[in-house]
């Protein structure tokens, strides 16, 4: 006898299908936080607005997604670039339990006023806060951060101080942080830590892409690479302005003393210039290949491990495929990981002890299979081997978040599945046991819109 499937209770391994574009990314982080047995997840949804869901690890109950705010981007049907993708949300929970989201910016516009720390582009950087502690259903937007931000990155220190790091405008802008000591009710004025400036040797400006995270104690750690922001018309490269990035750097900010230092504990003058970065903070000079997306973590002794994606310059406006190159500080010098066999693909790293290091990667496997996997090292990052495959899909690609803040073992990263024919993405919450399942009826929020193609 054949029984009909109980559709009402049917489970799927994605928690929502309304992720939009590159719904999460390593750089806008954290996109998730674990707090009091609940994982809270933020991602980019329809029209580039921020959405939030939660999962209770005890009751197995999902809530949401709820829209946390309205982005200024994604609303113009005549815009040439349909999805901007720069305003994805970062999330933080303050010491009073209120949930904060920073989202929606790609540098602001001239209508927002003068940007004294950079140039303009699009959207507005906004700050939304839950109206009740640990309640994702109702939100308000506060006017207490700069509108000119993009690539928002939130950090909360052990004493409750909140830091919001971001680029203060479009490519030709300083990177800054704003600090709050009252649970995000007010923020201090932006403080610059990476300086943009005109080059005199070529037709370009110095620009940066840092990745900022909490280190040990009072430290904030920063891995960053350098962007040659060429003029659209320049005599050095006929390709014009291209996403060309080089080198890998590392530095530390002590939030107690408000002093910056390099890995050798030498002081750094802020905001850091390209010349001083090369002299004091260089991990690896990568002058010919292109870099992308640094990440960092530290071992219990404070020794950093840093990684960056590296791919060849192929003479086009994009590089060839990139894969992670990894480096660790042994107390005297930077050592490069052997990492034989690492696939092309993006990811985050977790340093568990002085000898144990893990990578969480999205990549392509054999036969056009997209895969999310963990790669482990037992020799302090000298080499890695694939240990676990969390998710794989034929003819699909993935984008992933950085590691969730203080993650539960069952919920370590957030994944969006890229499928042909639609801008909507299935969203997954993935941990050591793979994706956390949800009732199918609850998971289907968006009706996929098929992209029209011209004949």
Secondary structure, 3 states (H helix, E strand, C coil): CCCCCCHHHCEECCCEEEEECCCCCCCCECCEEEECCEEEEEEECHHHCEEEEEEECCCCCEEEEEECCCCCCCCCCCCCCCCCCCCCCEEEECCCCCEEEEEEEEECCHHHCCCCCCCCCEEEEEEEEECCCCCCCCEEEECCCCCCEEEEEEEECCCCCEEEEEEECCCCCCEEEEEECCCCCCCCCCEEEECCEECCCCCEEEEEEEEEEECCCCEEEEEEEEEEEECCCCCCCCCCCCCCEEEEEEEEEECCCCEEECCCCCECCCCECHHHHHHHCEEECCCCCEEEEEEEEECCCCCEEEEEEEECCCCCCCCCCCEEEEEEECCCCEEECCCCCCCECCEEEEECCCCCEEEEEEEEECCCEEEEEEEEECCCCCCCEEEEEEEEEECCEEEECCCCECCECCECEEEEEECCCECEEEEEEEECCEECCEEHHHHCCCCCCECCCCC
